[in-house]
Amino acid sequence: MKIMAKKKEDKFDMLARIIKEEGEEIRKELQGEFKKGFRTLEKKIDEKADAKKMDEGFTEIKRRLDVTIQPQLDNHAHRLKTLEYKGAKL
Protein backbone atom coordinates (compact mmCIF):
# COMPACT_ATOMS: atom_id res chain seq x y z
CA MET A 1 0.00 0.00 0.00
CA LYS A 2 1.49 3.23 -1.07
CA ILE A 3 1.02 6.35 0.95
CA MET A 4 0.66 9.20 -1.42
CA ALA A 5 2.23 12.42 -0.39
CA LYS A 6 -0.09 15.37 -0.40
CA LYS A 7 0.50 17.61 -3.31
CA LYS A 8 1.52 21.02 -2.13
CA GLU A 9 -1.19 23.54 -2.90
CA ASP A 10 -0.15 25.96 -5.57
CA LYS A 11 -1.34 29.56 -5.66
CA PHE A 12 -4.21 28.91 -8.09
CA ASP A 13 -5.52 25.98 -6.02
CA MET A 14 -5.27 28.07 -2.87
CA LEU A 15 -7.13 30.94 -4.55
CA ALA A 16 -9.82 28.55 -5.80
CA ARG A 17 -10.23 27.03 -2.33
CA ILE A 18 -10.50 30.47 -0.67
CA ILE A 19 -13.05 31.64 -3.24
CA LYS A 20 -15.09 28.48 -2.72
CA GLU A 21 -15.02 28.83 1.08
CA GLU A 22 -15.97 32.50 0.95
CA GLY A 23 -18.75 31.76 -1.52
CA GLU A 24 -20.15 29.10 0.80
CA GLU A 25 -20.03 31.48 3.77
CA ILE A 26 -21.75 34.23 1.81
CA ARG A 27 -24.40 31.77 0.62
CA LYS A 28 -25.10 30.66 4.20
CA GLU A 29 -25.32 34.27 5.41
CA LEU A 30 -27.69 35.21 2.59
CA GLN A 31 -29.88 32.18 3.28
CA GLY A 32 -30.02 33.18 6.94
CA GLU A 33 -30.90 36.77 6.05
CA PHE A 34 -33.53 35.58 3.58
CA LYS A 35 -35.14 33.33 6.18
CA LYS A 36 -35.03 36.14 8.74
CA GLY A 37 -36.59 38.59 6.28
CA PHE A 38 -39.23 36.06 5.29
CA ARG A 39 -40.19 35.46 8.92
CA THR A 40 -40.42 39.23 9.46
CA LEU A 41 -42.65 39.55 6.39
CA GLU A 42 -44.88 36.70 7.62
CA LYS A 43 -45.16 38.42 10.98
CA LYS A 44 -46.17 41.73 9.34
CA ILE A 45 -48.80 39.94 7.24
CA ASP A 46 -50.17 38.25 10.37
CA GLU A 47 -50.24 41.59 12.19
CA LYS A 48 -52.15 43.20 9.31
CA ALA A 49 -54.63 40.34 9.28
CA ASP A 50 -55.08 40.69 13.04
CA ALA A 51 -55.52 44.45 12.70
CA LYS A 52 -58.17 43.90 10.02
CA LYS A 53 -60.03 41.45 12.27
CA MET A 54 -59.88 43.95 15.13
CA ASP A 55 -61.20 46.74 12.88
CA GLU A 56 -64.06 44.53 11.77
CA GLY A 57 -64.84 43.67 15.39
CA PHE A 58 -64.74 47.31 16.45
CA THR A 59 -66.99 48.24 13.54
CA GLU A 60 -69.53 45.69 14.75
CA ILE A 61 -69.28 47.05 18.30
CA LYS A 62 -69.74 50.63 17.07
CA ARG A 63 -72.78 49.59 15.04
CA ARG A 64 -74.33 47.90 18.06
CA LEU A 65 -73.63 50.94 20.22
CA ASP A 66 -75.22 53.21 17.62
CA VAL A 67 -78.30 51.00 17.50
CA THR A 68 -78.52 50.99 21.30
CA ILE A 69 -77.54 54.56 22.13
CA GLN A 70 -79.08 56.54 19.25
CA PRO A 71 -82.71 56.02 20.33
CA GLN A 72 -81.76 57.11 23.84
CA LEU A 73 -80.06 60.23 22.49
CA ASP A 74 -83.08 61.01 20.35
CA ASN A 75 -85.32 60.62 23.38
CA HIS A 76 -83.13 62.99 25.44
CA ALA A 77 -83.08 65.51 22.60
CA HIS A 78 -86.88 65.38 22.45
CA ARG A 79 -87.08 65.97 26.23
CA LEU A 80 -84.69 68.93 25.99
CA LYS A 81 -86.71 70.52 23.19
CA THR A 82 -89.87 70.01 25.22
CA LEU A 83 -88.27 71.64 28.26
CA GLU A 84 -86.92 74.51 26.16
CA TYR A 85 -90.36 75.05 24.65
CA LYS A 86 -92.00 75.03 28.09
CA GLY A 87 -89.28 77.34 29.42
CA ALA A 88 -89.85 79.77 26.56
CA LYS A 89 -93.59 79.89 27.33
CA LEU A 90 -92.93 80.93 30.91
A tleap script that builds the chain and sets N, CA, C and O, in Angstrom:
source leaprc.protein.ff14SB
mol = sequence {
  NMET LYS ILE MET ALA LYS LYS LYS GLU ASP
  LYS PHE ASP MET LEU ALA ARG ILE ILE LYS
  GLU GLU GLY GLU GLU ILE ARG LYS GLU LEU
  GLN GLY GLU PHE LYS LYS GLY PHE ARG THR
  LEU GLU LYS LYS ILE ASP GLU LYS ALA ASP
  ALA LYS LYS MET ASP GLU GLY PHE THR GLU
  ILE LYS ARG ARG LEU ASP VAL THR ILE GLN
  PRO GLN LEU ASP ASN HIE ALA HIE ARG LEU
  LYS THR LEU GLU TYR LYS GLY ALA LYS CLEU
}
set mol.1.N position { 0.827 -1.159 0.000 }
set mol.1.CA position { 0.000 0.000 0.000 }
set mol.1.C position { 0.881 1.234 0.000 }
set mol.1.O position { 1.720 1.427 0.880 }
set mol.2.N position { 0.679 2.026 -0.963 }
set mol.2.CA position { 1.493 3.227 -1.072 }
set mol.2.C position { 0.783 4.396 -0.391 }
set mol.2.O position { -0.420 4.597 -0.555 }
set mol.3.N position { 1.535 5.133 0.352 }
set mol.3.CA position { 1.016 6.354 0.951 }
set mol.3.C position { 1.407 7.480 0.028 }
set mol.3.O position { 2.584 7.749 -0.212 }
set mol.4.N position { 0.395 8.118 -0.474 }
set mol.4.CA position { 0.657 9.197 -1.423 }
set mol.4.C position { 0.901 10.488 -0.651 }
set mol.4.O position { 0.152 10.843 0.259 }
set mol.5.N position { 1.916 11.144 -1.021 }
set mol.5.CA position { 2.225 12.415 -0.394 }
set mol.5.C position { 1.235 13.451 -0.910 }
set mol.5.O position { 0.857 13.459 -2.082 }
set mol.6.N position { 0.833 14.314 0.000 }
set mol.6.CA position { -0.091 15.369 -0.402 }
set mol.6.C position { 0.630 16.327 -1.323 }
set mol.6.O position { 1.760 16.750 -1.077 }
set mol.7.N position { -0.056 16.642 -2.369 }
set mol.7.CA position { 0.505 17.610 -3.307 }
set mol.7.C position { 0.415 18.990 -2.667 }
set mol.7.O position { -0.629 19.392 -2.153 }
set mol.8.N position { 1.502 19.682 -2.711 }
set mol.8.CA position { 1.517 21.022 -2.131 }
set mol.8.C position { 0.598 21.921 -2.959 }
set mol.8.O position { 0.629 21.913 -4.189 }
set mol.9.N position { -0.206 22.682 -2.256 }
set mol.9.CA position { -1.185 23.536 -2.896 }
set mol.9.C position { -0.469 24.690 -3.594 }
set mol.9.O position { 0.306 25.429 -2.987 }
set mol.10.N position { -0.753 24.819 -4.883 }
set mol.10.CA position { -0.150 25.962 -5.574 }
set mol.10.C position { -1.058 27.181 -5.409 }
set mol.10.O position { -2.144 27.075 -4.838 }
set mol.11.N position { -0.628 28.303 -5.894 }
set mol.11.CA position { -1.342 29.564 -5.662 }
set mol.11.C position { -2.742 29.549 -6.278 }
set mol.11.O position { -3.682 30.077 -5.683 }
set mol.12.N position { -2.889 28.955 -7.456 }
set mol.12.CA position { -4.207 28.906 -8.088 }
set mol.12.C position { -5.175 28.013 -7.316 }
set mol.12.O position { -6.351 28.346 -7.168 }
set mol.13.N position { -4.672 26.868 -6.821 }
set mol.13.CA position { -5.517 25.977 -6.022 }
set mol.13.C position { -5.930 26.655 -4.718 }
set mol.13.O position { -7.073 26.539 -4.276 }
set mol.14.N position { -4.976 27.365 -4.110 }
set mol.14.CA position { -5.266 28.069 -2.867 }
set mol.14.C position { -6.315 29.155 -3.117 }
set mol.14.O position { -7.245 29.309 -2.326 }
set mol.15.N position { -6.174 29.895 -4.195 }
set mol.15.CA position { -7.130 30.939 -4.547 }
set mol.15.C position { -8.515 30.333 -4.803 }
set mol.15.O position { -9.524 30.872 -4.349 }
set mol.16.N position { -8.560 29.231 -5.519 }
set mol.16.CA position { -9.824 28.552 -5.800 }
set mol.16.C position { -10.484 28.078 -4.504 }
set mol.16.O position { -11.693 28.230 -4.331 }
set mol.17.N position { -9.700 27.511 -3.603 }
set mol.17.CA position { -10.227 27.033 -2.332 }
set mol.17.C position { -10.787 28.187 -1.503 }
set mol.17.O position { -11.869 28.069 -0.929 }
set mol.18.N position { -10.059 29.300 -1.437 }
set mol.18.CA position { -10.499 30.466 -0.673 }
set mol.18.C position { -11.789 31.034 -1.264 }
set mol.18.O position { -12.716 31.376 -0.530 }
set mol.19.N position { -11.842 31.132 -2.581 }
set mol.19.CA position { -13.050 31.641 -3.245 }
set mol.19.C position { -14.237 30.735 -2.942 }
set mol.19.O position { -15.337 31.214 -2.664 }
set mol.20.N position { -14.015 29.444 -2.995 }
set mol.20.CA position { -15.086 28.484 -2.722 }
set mol.20.C position { -15.575 28.617 -1.283 }
set mol.20.O position { -16.781 28.648 -1.037 }
set mol.21.N position { -14.639 28.697 -0.328 }
set mol.21.CA position { -15.015 28.827 1.076 }
set mol.21.C position { -15.785 30.120 1.338 }
set mol.21.O position { -16.792 30.120 2.046 }
set mol.22.N position { -15.304 31.217 0.762 }
set mol.22.CA position { -15.971 32.503 0.951 }
set mol.22.C position { -17.360 32.483 0.319 }
set mol.22.O position { -18.318 33.013 0.882 }
set mol.23.N position { -17.455 31.869 -0.852 }
set mol.23.CA position { -18.755 31.757 -1.516 }
set mol.23.C position { -19.748 30.976 -0.675 }
set mol.23.O position { -20.919 31.344 -0.580 }
set mol.24.N position { -19.275 29.891 -0.063 }
set mol.24.CA position { -20.154 29.096 0.801 }
set mol.24.C position { -20.592 29.894 2.022 }
set mol.24.O position { -21.753 29.816 2.423 }
set mol.25.N position { -19.686 30.658 2.618 }
set mol.25.CA position { -20.028 31.483 3.773 }
set mol.25.C position { -21.053 32.550 3.399 }
set mol.25.O position { -22.025 32.779 4.119 }
set mol.26.N position { -20.819 33.191 2.269 }
set mol.26.CA position { -21.751 34.229 1.810 }
set mol.26.C position { -23.116 33.617 1.541 }
set mol.26.O position { -24.137 34.200 1.905 }
set mol.27.N position { -23.148 32.456 0.912 }
set mol.27.CA position { -24.400 31.770 0.616 }
set mol.27.C position { -25.160 31.452 1.906 }
set mol.27.O position { -26.375 31.643 1.973 }
set mol.28.N position { -24.453 30.970 2.924 }
set mol.28.CA position { -25.095 30.658 4.201 }
set mol.28.C position { -25.639 31.921 4.865 }
set mol.28.O position { -26.747 31.914 5.400 }
set mol.29.N position { -24.862 33.008 4.832 }
set mol.29.CA position { -25.317 34.266 5.413 }
set mol.29.C position { -26.561 34.780 4.702 }
set mol.29.O position { -27.513 35.220 5.346 }
set mol.30.N position { -26.551 34.724 3.362 }
set mol.30.CA position { -27.694 35.207 2.594 }
set mol.30.C position { -28.928 34.356 2.853 }
set mol.30.O position { -30.037 34.884 2.944 }
set mol.31.N position { -28.748 33.052 2.972 }
set mol.31.CA position { -29.881 32.184 3.283 }
set mol.31.C position { -30.456 32.532 4.650 }
set mol.31.O position { -31.673 32.571 4.829 }
set mol.32.N position { -29.574 32.784 5.611 }
set mol.32.CA position { -30.022 33.181 6.942 }
set mol.32.C position { -30.767 34.501 6.911 }
set mol.32.O position { -31.809 34.642 7.552 }
set mol.33.N position { -30.241 35.473 6.169 }
set mol.33.CA position { -30.896 36.773 6.047 }
set mol.33.C position { -32.236 36.638 5.336 }
set mol.33.O position { -33.211 37.287 5.716 }
set mol.34.N position { -32.287 35.798 4.304 }
set mol.34.CA position { -33.530 35.585 3.577 }
set mol.34.C position { -34.587 34.980 4.497 }
set mol.34.O position { -35.735 35.423 4.510 }
set mol.35.N position { -34.192 33.970 5.262 }
set mol.35.CA position { -35.137 33.332 6.181 }
set mol.35.C position { -35.612 34.322 7.234 }
set mol.35.O position { -36.792 34.355 7.580 }
set mol.36.N position { -34.681 35.129 7.742 }
set mol.36.CA position { -35.034 36.136 8.740 }
set mol.36.C position { -36.001 37.163 8.144 }
set mol.36.O position { -36.996 37.521 8.773 }
set mol.37.N position { -35.709 37.625 6.953 }
set mol.37.CA position { -36.588 38.585 6.278 }
set mol.37.C position { -37.951 37.987 5.975 }
set mol.37.O position { -38.971 38.667 6.094 }
set mol.38.N position { -37.974 36.736 5.591 }
set mol.38.CA position { -39.227 36.056 5.287 }
set mol.38.C position { -40.081 35.922 6.540 }
set mol.38.O position { -41.293 36.133 6.496 }
set mol.39.N position { -39.447 35.570 7.659 }
set mol.39.CA position { -40.186 35.464 8.925 }
set mol.39.C position { -40.744 36.825 9.337 }
set mol.39.O position { -41.869 36.911 9.829 }
set mol.40.N position { -39.966 37.882 9.138 }
set mol.40.CA position { -40.423 39.233 9.459 }
set mol.40.C position { -41.623 39.601 8.599 }
set mol.40.O position { -42.595 40.175 9.089 }
set mol.41.N position { -41.550 39.268 7.312 }
set mol.41.CA position { -42.652 39.546 6.392 }
set mol.41.C position { -43.900 38.766 6.797 }
set mol.41.O position { -45.003 39.312 6.777 }
set mol.42.N position { -43.737 37.505 7.162 }
set mol.42.CA position { -44.875 36.700 7.615 }
set mol.42.C position { -45.508 37.327 8.855 }
set mol.42.O position { -46.732 37.373 8.984 }
set mol.43.N position { -44.666 37.804 9.756 }
set mol.43.CA position { -45.156 38.424 10.984 }
set mol.43.C position { -45.960 39.683 10.658 }
set mol.43.O position { -47.022 39.906 11.239 }
set mol.44.N position { -45.459 40.509 9.729 }
set mol.44.CA position { -46.172 41.727 9.342 }
set mol.44.C position { -47.517 41.386 8.710 }
set mol.44.O position { -48.518 42.050 8.979 }
set mol.45.N position { -47.542 40.355 7.873 }
set mol.45.CA position { -48.796 39.941 7.240 }
set mol.45.C position { -49.781 39.482 8.302 }
set mol.45.O position { -50.962 39.823 8.243 }
set mol.46.N position { -49.301 38.704 9.279 }
set mol.46.CA position { -50.166 38.251 10.365 }
set mol.46.C position { -50.692 39.433 11.178 }
set mol.46.O position { -51.858 39.453 11.574 }
set mol.47.N position { -49.822 40.420 11.424 }
set mol.47.CA position { -50.236 41.592 12.190 }
set mol.47.C position { -51.305 42.372 11.436 }
set mol.47.O position { -52.261 42.860 12.039 }
set mol.48.N position { -51.145 42.493 10.108 }
set mol.48.CA position { -52.145 43.202 9.306 }
set mol.48.C position { -53.471 42.453 9.316 }
set mol.48.O position { -54.536 43.065 9.393 }
set mol.49.N position { -53.403 41.135 9.238 }
set mol.49.CA position { -54.629 40.338 9.280 }
set mol.49.C position { -55.310 40.498 10.633 }
set mol.49.O position { -56.532 40.625 10.705 }
set mol.50.N position { -54.520 40.492 11.705 }
set mol.50.CA position { -55.078 40.687 13.044 }
set mol.50.C position { -55.694 42.082 13.179 }
set mol.50.O position { -56.764 42.241 13.766 }
set mol.51.N position { -55.012 43.085 12.633 }
set mol.51.CA position { -55.525 44.451 12.697 }
set mol.51.C position { -56.848 44.550 11.937 }
set mol.51.O position { -57.776 45.226 12.380 }
set mol.52.N position { -56.925 43.879 10.802 }
set mol.52.CA position { -58.167 43.895 10.019 }
set mol.52.C position { -59.298 43.242 10.802 }
set mol.52.O position { -60.418 43.752 10.818 }
set mol.53.N position { -59.012 42.116 11.453 }
set mol.53.CA position { -60.027 41.450 12.266 }
set mol.53.C position { -60.490 42.354 13.408 }
set mol.53.O position { -61.680 42.423 13.714 }
set mol.54.N position { -59.534 43.047 14.036 }
set mol.54.CA position { -59.882 43.951 15.127 }
set mol.54.C position { -60.759 45.093 14.621 }
set mol.54.O position { -61.745 45.457 15.262 }
set mol.55.N position { -60.392 45.661 13.456 }
set mol.55.CA position { -61.196 46.741 12.881 }
set mol.55.C position { -62.616 46.272 12.598 }
set mol.55.O position { -63.580 46.989 12.867 }
set mol.56.N position { -62.739 45.069 12.054 }
set mol.56.CA position { -64.063 44.531 11.766 }
set mol.56.C position { -64.849 44.339 13.059 }
set mol.56.O position { -66.044 44.632 13.113 }
set mol.57.N position { -64.181 43.849 14.096 }
set mol.57.CA position { -64.838 43.668 15.390 }
set mol.57.C position { -65.273 44.988 15.998 }
set mol.57.O position { -66.376 45.098 16.534 }
set mol.58.N position { -64.396 46.004 15.914 }
set mol.58.CA position { -64.741 47.310 16.454 }
set mol.58.C position { -65.883 47.942 15.659 }
set mol.58.O position { -66.733 48.626 16.230 }
set mol.59.N position { -65.904 47.718 14.361 }
set mol.59.CA position { -66.986 48.239 13.539 }
set mol.59.C position { -68.317 47.643 13.986 }
set mol.59.O position { -69.325 48.345 14.074 }
set mol.60.N position { -68.311 46.363 14.263 }
set mol.60.CA position { -69.525 45.695 14.749 }
set mol.60.C position { -69.938 46.260 16.103 }
set mol.60.O position { -71.122 46.493 16.342 }
set mol.61.N position { -68.979 46.480 16.980 }
set mol.61.CA position { -69.280 47.053 18.301 }
set mol.61.C position { -69.849 48.457 18.151 }
set mol.61.O position { -70.832 48.798 18.810 }
set mol.62.N position { -69.247 49.275 17.297 }
set mol.62.CA position { -69.738 50.632 17.069 }
set mol.62.C position { -71.163 50.616 16.528 }
set mol.62.O position { -71.996 51.426 16.935 }
set mol.63.N position { -71.439 49.697 15.615 }
set mol.63.CA position { -72.780 49.592 15.041 }
set mol.63.C position { -73.796 49.240 16.130 }
set mol.63.O position { -74.881 49.817 16.191 }
set mol.64.N position { -73.431 48.296 16.975 }
set mol.64.CA position { -74.330 47.899 18.062 }
set mol.64.C position { -74.551 49.058 19.029 }
set mol.64.O position { -75.670 49.286 19.488 }
set mol.65.N position { -73.481 49.787 19.335 }
set mol.65.CA position { -73.628 50.942 20.225 }
set mol.65.C position { -74.538 51.989 19.602 }
set mol.65.O position { -75.388 52.560 20.285 }
set mol.66.N position { -74.364 52.243 18.310 }
set mol.66.CA position { -75.219 53.212 17.621 }
set mol.66.C position { -76.677 52.789 17.694 }
set mol.66.O position { -77.558 53.609 17.954 }
set mol.67.N position { -76.927 51.509 17.463 }
set mol.67.CA position { -78.295 50.999 17.497 }
set mol.67.C position { -78.872 51.131 18.901 }
set mol.67.O position { -80.060 51.413 19.058 }
set mol.68.N position { -78.052 50.931 19.912 }
set mol.68.CA position { -78.522 50.988 21.299 }
set mol.68.C position { -78.627 52.415 21.810 }
set mol.68.O position { -79.613 52.774 22.454 }
set mol.69.N position { -77.630 53.224 21.530 }
set mol.69.CA position { -77.545 54.558 22.127 }
set mol.69.C position { -78.351 55.605 21.360 }
set mol.69.O position { -78.906 56.517 21.972 }
set mol.70.N position { -78.424 55.495 20.056 }
set mol.70.CA position { -79.076 56.535 19.251 }
set mol.70.C position { -80.527 56.778 19.665 }
set mol.70.O position { -80.924 57.937 19.787 }
set mol.71.N position { -81.335 55.740 19.886 }
set mol.71.CA position { -82.706 56.016 20.333 }
set mol.71.C position { -82.747 56.756 21.676 }
set mol.71.O position { -83.605 57.609 21.902 }
set mol.72.N position { -81.814 56.417 22.551 }
set mol.72.CA position { -81.759 57.107 23.845 }
set mol.72.C position { -81.389 58.574 23.659 }
set mol.72.O position { -81.959 59.448 24.312 }
set mol.73.N position { -80.442 58.844 22.774 }
set mol.73.CA position { -80.057 60.231 22.494 }
set mol.73.C position { -81.217 60.992 21.878 }
set mol.73.O position { -81.467 62.144 22.233 }
set mol.74.N position { -81.923 60.358 20.962 }
set mol.74.CA position { -83.081 61.010 20.349 }
set mol.74.C position { -84.140 61.340 21.398 }
set mol.74.O position { -84.747 62.411 21.372 }
set mol.75.N position { -84.349 60.406 22.315 }
set mol.75.CA position { -85.319 60.615 23.378 }
set mol.75.C position { -84.910 61.791 24.266 }
set mol.75.O position { -85.747 62.619 24.625 }
set mol.76.N position { -83.621 61.865 24.621 }
set mol.76.CA position { -83.128 62.988 25.439 }
set mol.76.C position { -83.258 64.310 24.682 }
set mol.76.O position { -83.630 65.329 25.263 }
set mol.77.N position { -82.953 64.288 23.401 }
set mol.77.CA position { -83.077 65.505 22.600 }
set mol.77.C position { -84.530 65.967 22.574 }
set mol.77.O position { -84.805 67.163 22.669 }
set mol.78.N position { -85.455 65.028 22.446 }
set mol.78.CA position { -86.876 65.379 22.446 }
set mol.78.C position { -87.281 66.010 23.795 }
set mol.78.O position { -88.016 66.997 23.833 }
set mol.79.N position { -86.789 65.422 24.895 }
set mol.79.CA position { -87.084 65.969 26.226 }
set mol.79.C position { -86.536 67.386 26.374 }
set mol.79.O position { -87.210 68.270 26.904 }
set mol.80.N position { -85.299 67.593 25.899 }
set mol.80.CA position { -84.694 68.929 25.991 }
set mol.80.C position { -85.505 69.950 25.209 }
set mol.80.O position { -85.751 71.058 25.688 }
set mol.81.N position { -85.918 69.574 24.006 }
set mol.81.CA position { -86.707 70.519 23.193 }
set mol.81.C position { -88.033 70.822 23.882 }
set mol.81.O position { -88.510 71.957 23.862 }
set mol.82.N position { -88.623 69.793 24.494 }
set mol.82.CA position { -89.875 70.010 25.222 }
set mol.82.C position { -89.666 70.973 26.384 }
set mol.82.O position { -90.463 71.885 26.606 }
set mol.83.N position { -88.569 70.750 27.129 }
set mol.83.CA position { -88.274 71.639 28.264 }
set mol.83.C position { -87.980 73.055 27.794 }
set mol.83.O position { -88.432 74.022 28.409 }
set mol.84.N position { -87.221 73.182 26.703 }
set mol.84.CA position { -86.916 74.511 26.162 }
set mol.84.C position { -88.204 75.203 25.727 }
set mol.84.O position { -88.367 76.402 25.954 }
set mol.85.N position { -89.108 74.474 25.113 }
set mol.85.CA position { -90.364 75.049 24.647 }
set mol.85.C position { -91.208 75.506 25.830 }
set mol.85.O position { -91.806 76.582 25.798 }
set mol.86.N position { -91.251 74.669 26.891 }
set mol.86.CA position { -92.005 75.030 28.095 }
set mol.86.C position { -91.351 76.211 28.800 }
set mol.86.O position { -92.033 77.081 29.341 }
set mol.87.N position { -90.011 76.231 28.787 }
set mol.87.CA position { -89.275 77.342 29.418 }
set mol.87.C position { -89.496 78.632 28.656 }
set mol.87.O position { -89.533 79.698 29.272 }
set mol.88.N position { -89.640 78.582 27.367 }
set mol.88.CA position { -89.848 79.771 26.563 }
set mol.88.C position { -91.254 80.320 26.789 }
set mol.88.O position { -91.467 81.529 26.698 }
set mol.89.N position { -92.209 79.448 27.081 }
set mol.89.CA position { -93.585 79.887 27.332 }
set mol.89.C position { -93.710 80.637 28.649 }
set mol.89.O position { -94.567 81.506 28.803 }
set mol.90.N position { -92.834 80.287 29.608 }
set mol.90.CA position { -92.931 80.933 30.909 }
set mol.90.C position { -92.462 82.322 30.808 }
set mol.90.O position { -92.462 83.047 31.803 }
savepdb mol mol.pdb
quit
